[in-house]
Structure formats: structure tokens, C-alpha cells
């Protein structure tokens, strides 16, 4: 079964998503699946995180269209990335690279062949006019080498990773989910080498220090209490049971997190 996914910051109020799906349906009979269209406007980093944590759960051979593209219409390139038997299509602004790093063995191509684009190209909607038709033709079996040429220089985004520094595990916030849970780049494997579930821990985030219990899941603490856990993508996470930890701590992506260990 052929699958094409879509991720964007377009929302659903306007017709942008429908137009992309219309183009895809005209070219390919692939199953069309939305990852999300609720990425914060122009937030490439957020889009990259959602791609990184979503793409691995799709069948190998899936073609993913990702459009968070504040540079649309400028000299920024369009690219195709192959990684782990997945194919990603979108702008060359780093959006596609974190999941490519995670899947491994990736190759980047610059989109060049206008034969596989719409005949009329707008300056403001390459998601519809370039990325969707390119992805749809690839889904139909067009070789990526026929789309463009391999490149070795491209824009990248690095989430970094947590590491031990002295008596602390140090990382940073990389995402705030809709519940206000604070997701860090500190891997669960690193945490579990130094902390056990049900341990009391002290961590700092930004300029605040918080005591919490490291628990298996949210419901192991009472409502409105701070906790720490490993989220579904195996990253260290700070939360309030049925509350909003990010609002309570005034935290944004990029804030430094330190977990103090003995």
C-alpha cells in the first residue's frame, strides 16, 4: 500500500491542505494521512520535532511531505531526503533532518526537474505546486535521481542530547506539547542509568528549581502535583498531573534543564 503523509503549519481554516491533497489525488492513488497541520506558524524547530517522533511509526516506503516554510519564494532550495526506507520532501531549512539523523543512512537531493511540478508555480505555495506533486510522482515510482541531484551541503537542525556534567544531567527543552508537558532532549536511557522510578529528584529549569518524584506515568501523582517521567518518545519529561507545567514554570523550548544526581 502506498502512503503519503502531510505535515504543515497551515491549520484547517483555509483551503491550503485541501489543495495539496487535491493535487496528490490527481497524480497518485496513495493513501493520504495527516500527521498534523497545527504546527505553530513558521516554527520549523517544532515541525522538525513532530516529524522526528512521528515518521518512524509509518510503513517503510512512505513518502512524507512537510511544509513549514517561512522562506517560500526565496532562493531556499527544495529537497528530497531518503532515510531508513522513508522519503521526505520539503524545504531546505532543517525541517527534514532530525528524523533523517534518527533513521540513519540518509541522502539529500536538490529538487530540480520541473517536469514533476505543477505547470504554474506560485511564489507563495510550494507545498501545493512543488512538494506535493514531487512526492506523488515518487510514490508512483519515479526515481529520485530523476527528480534532482545529490547534494552534500544543506541546512540542518540539531536537537542535541543530554549529557552528564559534574553532578547533573544537563539538556534542554525541545518541545511543549498541548498538555503543557515539558519535553527535553535527555534520553530515557541516560536517565535510567542514574535515577530509578519513585526516586525524589531535584531539577532546575531556566532559573527555577523544582523537587519532584520520578514516576512511571502521570497518574502516580495527585492532581496538580509536579512530576518527572519518560514520555512516549523516551525523552525525559516534566509535567503536572492534569495541569500545565510549561505555564507554571514559564518555560519555552531552548530552556536549560539540569537533573541533579548523586
Secondary structure, 3 states (H helix, E strand, C coil): CCEEEEEECCCCCCCHHHHHHHHHHHHCCCEEEEEECCCCCCCHHHHHHHHHHHHHHCCCCCEEEEECCCCCCCCCCEEEEEECCEEEEEECCCCCHHHHHHHCCCEEEEECCHHHCCCCCCCCCHHHHHHHHHHHHHHCCCCHHHHEEEECCCCCCCCCCCEEECCEEEEEEEEECCCCCEEEEEEHHHHHCCCCCCCEEEEEECCEEEEEEECCCHHHCCCCCEEEEECCCCEEEEEECCCCHHHHHCCCCCCEEEEECC
